[in-house]
């Protein structure tokens, strides 16, 4: 897992859990030339 992006995923998950938002997008990047990218779309139920 890309540590720099992990905090963004947790932040989105916390906002979904609190009811502030119903879905969110988080981005993480890593590698020597930042060539590895991860986009995560998170959505709560209900």
mmCIF file of the N, C-alpha and C atoms, coordinates in Angstrom:
data_MODEL
# 
_entry.id   MODEL 
# 
loop_
_atom_site.group_PDB 
_atom_site.id 
_atom_site.type_symbol 
_atom_site.label_atom_id 
_atom_site.label_alt_id 
_atom_site.label_comp_id 
_atom_site.label_asym_id 
_atom_site.label_entity_id 
_atom_site.label_seq_id 
_atom_site.pdbx_PDB_ins_code 
_atom_site.Cartn_x 
_atom_site.Cartn_y 
_atom_site.Cartn_z 
_atom_site.occupancy 
_atom_site.B_iso_or_equiv 
_atom_site.pdbx_formal_charge 
_atom_site.auth_seq_id 
_atom_site.auth_comp_id 
_atom_site.auth_asym_id 
_atom_site.auth_atom_id 
_atom_site.pdbx_PDB_model_num 
ATOM 1   N N  . UNK A 1 1  ? 0.858   -1.180 0.000   1.00 0.00 ? 1  UNK A N  1 
ATOM 2   C CA . UNK A 1 1  ? 0.000   0.000  0.000   1.00 0.00 ? 1  UNK A CA 1 
ATOM 3   C C  . UNK A 1 1  ? 0.891   1.226  0.000   1.00 0.00 ? 1  UNK A C  1 
ATOM 4   N N  . UNK A 1 2  ? 0.456   2.207  -0.665  1.00 0.00 ? 2  UNK A N  1 
ATOM 5   C CA . UNK A 1 2  ? 1.195   3.459  -0.751  1.00 0.00 ? 2  UNK A CA 1 
ATOM 6   C C  . UNK A 1 2  ? 0.851   4.316  0.468   1.00 0.00 ? 2  UNK A C  1 
ATOM 7   N N  . UNK A 1 3  ? 1.800   4.480  1.358   1.00 0.00 ? 3  UNK A N  1 
ATOM 8   C CA . UNK A 1 3  ? 1.529   5.129  2.640   1.00 0.00 ? 3  UNK A CA 1 
ATOM 9   C C  . UNK A 1 3  ? 1.004   6.549  2.499   1.00 0.00 ? 3  UNK A C  1 
ATOM 10  N N  . UNK A 1 4  ? 1.486   7.285  1.506   1.00 0.00 ? 4  UNK A N  1 
ATOM 11  C CA . UNK A 1 4  ? 1.029   8.667  1.337   1.00 0.00 ? 4  UNK A CA 1 
ATOM 12  C C  . UNK A 1 4  ? -0.449  8.730  0.970   1.00 0.00 ? 4  UNK A C  1 
ATOM 13  N N  . UNK A 1 5  ? -0.944  7.755  0.249   1.00 0.00 ? 5  UNK A N  1 
ATOM 14  C CA . UNK A 1 5  ? -2.347  7.744  -0.147  1.00 0.00 ? 5  UNK A CA 1 
ATOM 15  C C  . UNK A 1 5  ? -3.245  7.059  0.861   1.00 0.00 ? 5  UNK A C  1 
ATOM 16  N N  . UNK A 1 6  ? -2.658  6.269  1.756   1.00 0.00 ? 6  UNK A N  1 
ATOM 17  C CA . UNK A 1 6  ? -3.458  5.545  2.745   1.00 0.00 ? 6  UNK A CA 1 
ATOM 18  C C  . UNK A 1 6  ? -4.247  6.506  3.621   1.00 0.00 ? 6  UNK A C  1 
ATOM 19  N N  . UNK A 1 7  ? -3.660  7.616  4.009   1.00 0.00 ? 7  UNK A N  1 
ATOM 20  C CA . UNK A 1 7  ? -4.353  8.590  4.849   1.00 0.00 ? 7  UNK A CA 1 
ATOM 21  C C  . UNK A 1 7  ? -5.561  9.165  4.129   1.00 0.00 ? 7  UNK A C  1 
ATOM 22  N N  . UNK A 1 8  ? -5.471  9.328  2.811   1.00 0.00 ? 8  UNK A N  1 
ATOM 23  C CA . UNK A 1 8  ? -6.613  9.852  2.043   1.00 0.00 ? 8  UNK A CA 1 
ATOM 24  C C  . UNK A 1 8  ? -7.748  8.847  2.011   1.00 0.00 ? 8  UNK A C  1 
ATOM 25  N N  . UNK A 1 9  ? -7.425  7.565  1.896   1.00 0.00 ? 9  UNK A N  1 
ATOM 26  C CA . UNK A 1 9  ? -8.468  6.531  1.900   1.00 0.00 ? 9  UNK A CA 1 
ATOM 27  C C  . UNK A 1 9  ? -9.162  6.473  3.253   1.00 0.00 ? 9  UNK A C  1 
ATOM 28  N N  . UNK A 1 10 ? -8.386  6.592  4.315   1.00 0.00 ? 10 UNK A N  1 
ATOM 29  C CA . UNK A 1 10 ? -8.961  6.597  5.660   1.00 0.00 ? 10 UNK A CA 1 
ATOM 30  C C  . UNK A 1 10 ? -9.826  7.836  5.853   1.00 0.00 ? 10 UNK A C  1 
ATOM 31  N N  . UNK A 1 11 ? -9.382  8.966  5.353   1.00 0.00 ? 11 UNK A N  1 
ATOM 32  C CA . UNK A 1 11 ? -10.156 10.206 5.470   1.00 0.00 ? 11 UNK A CA 1 
ATOM 33  C C  . UNK A 1 11 ? -11.505 10.075 4.761   1.00 0.00 ? 11 UNK A C  1 
ATOM 34  N N  . UNK A 1 12 ? -11.504 9.523  3.552   1.00 0.00 ? 12 UNK A N  1 
ATOM 35  C CA . UNK A 1 12 ? -12.759 9.320  2.819   1.00 0.00 ? 12 UNK A CA 1 
ATOM 36  C C  . UNK A 1 12 ? -13.653 8.334  3.565   1.00 0.00 ? 12 UNK A C  1 
ATOM 37  N N  . UNK A 1 13 ? -13.076 7.242  4.057   1.00 0.00 ? 13 UNK A N  1 
ATOM 38  C CA . UNK A 1 13 ? -13.858 6.249  4.797   1.00 0.00 ? 13 UNK A CA 1 
ATOM 39  C C  . UNK A 1 13 ? -14.480 6.859  6.051   1.00 0.00 ? 13 UNK A C  1 
ATOM 40  N N  . UNK A 1 14 ? -13.734 7.694  6.758   1.00 0.00 ? 14 UNK A N  1 
ATOM 41  C CA . UNK A 1 14 ? -14.270 8.348  7.954   1.00 0.00 ? 14 UNK A CA 1 
ATOM 42  C C  . UNK A 1 14 ? -15.426 9.279  7.618   1.00 0.00 ? 14 UNK A C  1 
ATOM 43  N N  . UNK A 1 15 ? -15.316 10.007 6.520   1.00 0.00 ? 15 UNK A N  1 
ATOM 44  C CA . UNK A 1 15 ? -16.397 10.911 6.112   1.00 0.00 ? 15 UNK A CA 1 
ATOM 45  C C  . UNK A 1 15 ? -17.641 10.135 5.704   1.00 0.00 ? 15 UNK A C  1 
ATOM 46  N N  . UNK A 1 16 ? -17.448 9.005  5.041   1.00 0.00 ? 16 UNK A N  1 
ATOM 47  C CA . UNK A 1 16 ? -18.591 8.159  4.676   1.00 0.00 ? 16 UNK A CA 1 
ATOM 48  C C  . UNK A 1 16 ? -19.239 7.604  5.938   1.00 0.00 ? 16 UNK A C  1 
ATOM 49  N N  . UNK A 1 17 ? -18.412 7.121  6.852   1.00 0.00 ? 17 UNK A N  1 
ATOM 50  C CA . UNK A 1 17 ? -18.923 6.537  8.100   1.00 0.00 ? 17 UNK A CA 1 
ATOM 51  C C  . UNK A 1 17 ? -19.690 7.559  8.940   1.00 0.00 ? 17 UNK A C  1 
ATOM 52  N N  . UNK A 1 18 ? -19.244 8.808  8.931   1.00 0.00 ? 18 UNK A N  1 
ATOM 53  C CA . UNK A 1 18 ? -19.908 9.850  9.722   1.00 0.00 ? 18 UNK A CA 1 
ATOM 54  C C  . UNK A 1 18 ? -21.194 10.350 9.070   1.00 0.00 ? 18 UNK A C  1 
ATOM 55  N N  . UNK A 1 19 ? -21.411 9.991  7.799   1.00 0.00 ? 19 UNK A N  1 
ATOM 56  C CA . UNK A 1 19 ? -22.609 10.437 7.099   1.00 0.00 ? 19 UNK A CA 1 
ATOM 57  C C  . UNK A 1 19 ? -22.435 11.767 6.390   1.00 0.00 ? 19 UNK A C  1 
ATOM 58  N N  . UNK A 1 20 ? -21.239 12.323 6.444   1.00 0.00 ? 20 UNK A N  1 
ATOM 59  C CA . UNK A 1 20 ? -20.957 13.607 5.799   1.00 0.00 ? 20 UNK A CA 1 
ATOM 60  C C  . UNK A 1 20 ? -21.090 13.505 4.277   1.00 0.00 ? 20 UNK A C  1 
ATOM 61  N N  . UNK A 1 21 ? -20.660 12.379 3.725   1.00 0.00 ? 21 UNK A N  1 
ATOM 62  C CA . UNK A 1 21 ? -20.768 12.113 2.283   1.00 0.00 ? 21 UNK A CA 1 
ATOM 63  C C  . UNK A 1 21 ? -21.229 10.672 2.089   1.00 0.00 ? 21 UNK A C  1 
ATOM 64  N N  . UNK A 1 22 ? -21.716 10.351 0.893   1.00 0.00 ? 22 UNK A N  1 
ATOM 65  C CA . UNK A 1 22 ? -22.135 8.971  0.625   1.00 0.00 ? 22 UNK A CA 1 
ATOM 66  C C  . UNK A 1 22 ? -21.120 8.219  -0.227  1.00 0.00 ? 22 UNK A C  1 
ATOM 67  N N  . UNK A 1 23 ? -20.239 8.949  -0.918  1.00 0.00 ? 23 UNK A N  1 
ATOM 68  C CA . UNK A 1 23 ? -19.183 8.300  -1.703  1.00 0.00 ? 23 UNK A CA 1 
ATOM 69  C C  . UNK A 1 23 ? -18.023 9.259  -1.865  1.00 0.00 ? 23 UNK A C  1 
ATOM 70  N N  . UNK A 1 24 ? -16.854 8.690  -2.147  1.00 0.00 ? 24 UNK A N  1 
ATOM 71  C CA . UNK A 1 24 ? -15.673 9.530  -2.309  1.00 0.00 ? 24 UNK A CA 1 
ATOM 72  C C  . UNK A 1 24 ? -14.611 8.845  -3.138  1.00 0.00 ? 24 UNK A C  1 
ATOM 73  N N  . UNK A 1 25 ? -13.637 9.616  -3.566  1.00 0.00 ? 25 UNK A N  1 
ATOM 74  C CA . UNK A 1 25 ? -12.526 9.124  -4.381  1.00 0.00 ? 25 UNK A CA 1 
ATOM 75  C C  . UNK A 1 25 ? -11.226 9.446  -3.657  1.00 0.00 ? 25 UNK A C  1 
ATOM 76  N N  . UNK A 1 26 ? -10.320 8.477  -3.626  1.00 0.00 ? 26 UNK A N  1 
ATOM 77  C CA . UNK A 1 26 ? -9.004  8.687  -3.025  1.00 0.00 ? 26 UNK A CA 1 
ATOM 78  C C  . UNK A 1 26 ? -7.936  8.285  -4.039  1.00 0.00 ? 26 UNK A C  1 
ATOM 79  N N  . UNK A 1 27 ? -6.812  8.983  -4.029  1.00 0.00 ? 27 UNK A N  1 
ATOM 80  C CA . UNK A 1 27 ? -5.719  8.710  -4.961  1.00 0.00 ? 27 UNK A CA 1 
ATOM 81  C C  . UNK A 1 27 ? -4.434  8.496  -4.176  1.00 0.00 ? 27 UNK A C  1 
ATOM 82  N N  . UNK A 1 28 ? -3.676  7.475  -4.577  1.00 0.00 ? 28 UNK A N  1 
ATOM 83  C CA . UNK A 1 28 ? -2.367  7.217  -3.986  1.00 0.00 ? 28 UNK A CA 1 
ATOM 84  C C  . UNK A 1 28 ? -1.370  7.023  -5.121  1.00 0.00 ? 28 UNK A C  1 
ATOM 85  N N  . UNK A 1 29 ? -0.131  7.397  -4.880  1.00 0.00 ? 29 UNK A N  1 
ATOM 86  C CA . UNK A 1 29 ? 0.910   7.223  -5.888  1.00 0.00 ? 29 UNK A CA 1 
ATOM 87  C C  . UNK A 1 29 ? 2.202   6.802  -5.203  1.00 0.00 ? 29 UNK A C  1 
ATOM 88  N N  . UNK A 1 30 ? 3.045   6.096  -5.918  1.00 0.00 ? 30 UNK A N  1 
ATOM 89  C CA . UNK A 1 30 ? 4.304   5.636  -5.353  1.00 0.00 ? 30 UNK A CA 1 
ATOM 90  C C  . UNK A 1 30 ? 5.271   5.223  -6.447  1.00 0.00 ? 30 UNK A C  1 
ATOM 91  N N  . UNK A 1 31 ? 6.429   4.768  -6.045  1.00 0.00 ? 31 UNK A N  1 
ATOM 92  C CA . UNK A 1 31 ? 7.461   4.374  -6.997  1.00 0.00 ? 31 UNK A CA 1 
ATOM 93  C C  . UNK A 1 31 ? 8.504   5.466  -7.139  1.00 0.00 ? 31 UNK A C  1 
ATOM 94  N N  . UNK A 1 32 ? 9.618   5.118  -7.739  1.00 0.00 ? 32 UNK A N  1 
ATOM 95  C CA . UNK A 1 32 ? 10.734  6.064  -7.867  1.00 0.00 ? 32 UNK A CA 1 
ATOM 96  C C  . UNK A 1 32 ? 10.360  7.288  -8.689  1.00 0.00 ? 32 UNK A C  1 
ATOM 97  N N  . UNK A 1 33 ? 9.575   7.094  -9.723  1.00 0.00 ? 33 UNK A N  1 
ATOM 98  C CA . UNK A 1 33 ? 9.151   8.219  -10.562 1.00 0.00 ? 33 UNK A CA 1 
ATOM 99  C C  . UNK A 1 33 ? 7.642   8.433  -10.452 1.00 0.00 ? 33 UNK A C  1 
ATOM 100 N N  . UNK A 1 34 ? 7.088   8.012  -9.323  1.00 0.00 ? 34 UNK A N  1 
ATOM 101 C CA . UNK A 1 34 ? 5.643   8.099  -9.083  1.00 0.00 ? 34 UNK A CA 1 
ATOM 102 C C  . UNK A 1 34 ? 4.850   7.433  -10.204 1.00 0.00 ? 34 UNK A C  1 
ATOM 103 N N  . UNK A 1 35 ? 5.370   6.279  -10.683 1.00 0.00 ? 35 UNK A N  1 
ATOM 104 C CA . UNK A 1 35 ? 4.750   5.599  -11.803 1.00 0.00 ? 35 UNK A CA 1 
ATOM 105 C C  . UNK A 1 35 ? 3.612   4.676  -11.379 1.00 0.00 ? 35 UNK A C  1 
ATOM 106 N N  . UNK A 1 36 ? 3.465   4.385  -10.114 1.00 0.00 ? 36 UNK A N  1 
ATOM 107 C CA . UNK A 1 36 ? 2.393   3.517  -9.630  1.00 0.00 ? 36 UNK A CA 1 
ATOM 108 C C  . UNK A 1 36 ? 1.270   4.394  -9.088  1.00 0.00 ? 36 UNK A C  1 
ATOM 109 N N  . UNK A 1 37 ? 0.086   4.217  -9.618  1.00 0.00 ? 37 UNK A N  1 
ATOM 110 C CA . UNK A 1 37 ? -1.066  5.009  -9.192  1.00 0.00 ? 37 UNK A CA 1 
ATOM 111 C C  . UNK A 1 37 ? -2.204  4.092  -8.788  1.00 0.00 ? 37 UNK A C  1 
ATOM 112 N N  . UNK A 1 38 ? -2.939  4.499  -7.785  1.00 0.00 ? 38 UNK A N  1 
ATOM 113 C CA . UNK A 1 38 ? -4.101  3.761  -7.315  1.00 0.00 ? 38 UNK A CA 1 
ATOM 114 C C  . UNK A 1 38 ? -5.233  4.755  -7.120  1.00 0.00 ? 38 UNK A C  1 
ATOM 115 N N  . UNK A 1 39 ? -6.347  4.483  -7.758  1.00 0.00 ? 39 UNK A N  1 
ATOM 116 C CA . UNK A 1 39 ? -7.555  5.290  -7.584  1.00 0.00 ? 39 UNK A CA 1 
ATOM 117 C C  . UNK A 1 39 ? -8.580  4.391  -6.909  1.00 0.00 ? 39 UNK A C  1 
ATOM 118 N N  . UNK A 1 40 ? -9.153  4.843  -5.821  1.00 0.00 ? 40 UNK A N  1 
ATOM 119 C CA . UNK A 1 40 ? -10.162 4.069  -5.104  1.00 0.00 ? 40 UNK A CA 1 
ATOM 120 C C  . UNK A 1 40 ? -11.441 4.883  -4.992  1.00 0.00 ? 40 UNK A C  1 
ATOM 121 N N  . UNK A 1 41 ? -12.544 4.274  -5.369  1.00 0.00 ? 41 UNK A N  1 
ATOM 122 C CA . UNK A 1 41 ? -13.860 4.882  -5.202  1.00 0.00 ? 41 UNK A CA 1 
ATOM 123 C C  . UNK A 1 41 ? -14.536 4.129  -4.069  1.00 0.00 ? 41 UNK A C  1 
ATOM 124 N N  . UNK A 1 42 ? -14.863 4.834  -2.999  1.00 0.00 ? 42 UNK A N  1 
ATOM 125 C CA . UNK A 1 42 ? -15.501 4.222  -1.841  1.00 0.00 ? 42 UNK A CA 1 
ATOM 126 C C  . UNK A 1 42 ? -16.927 4.725  -1.745  1.00 0.00 ? 42 UNK A C  1 
ATOM 127 N N  . UNK A 1 43 ? -17.839 3.834  -1.363  1.00 0.00 ? 43 UNK A N  1 
ATOM 128 C CA . UNK A 1 43 ? -19.243 4.207  -1.243  1.00 0.00 ? 43 UNK A CA 1 
ATOM 129 C C  . UNK A 1 43 ? -19.848 3.473  -0.057  1.00 0.00 ? 43 UNK A C  1 
ATOM 130 N N  . UNK A 1 44 ? -20.656 4.188  0.714   1.00 0.00 ? 44 UNK A N  1 
ATOM 131 C CA . UNK A 1 44 ? -21.326 3.591  1.852   1.00 0.00 ? 44 UNK A CA 1 
ATOM 132 C C  . UNK A 1 44 ? -22.646 2.957  1.454   1.00 0.00 ? 44 UNK A C  1 
ATOM 133 N N  . UNK A 1 45 ? -23.140 2.075  2.291   1.00 0.00 ? 45 UNK A N  1 
ATOM 134 C CA . UNK A 1 45 ? -24.430 1.435  2.059   1.00 0.00 ? 45 UNK A CA 1 
ATOM 135 C C  . UNK A 1 45 ? -25.512 2.221  2.779   1.00 0.00 ? 45 UNK A C  1 
ATOM 136 N N  . UNK A 1 46 ? -26.647 2.330  2.097   1.00 0.00 ? 46 UNK A N  1 
ATOM 137 C CA . UNK A 1 46 ? -27.804 2.938  2.741   1.00 0.00 ? 46 UNK A CA 1 
ATOM 138 C C  . UNK A 1 46 ? -27.900 4.382  2.742   1.00 0.00 ? 46 UNK A C  1 
# 
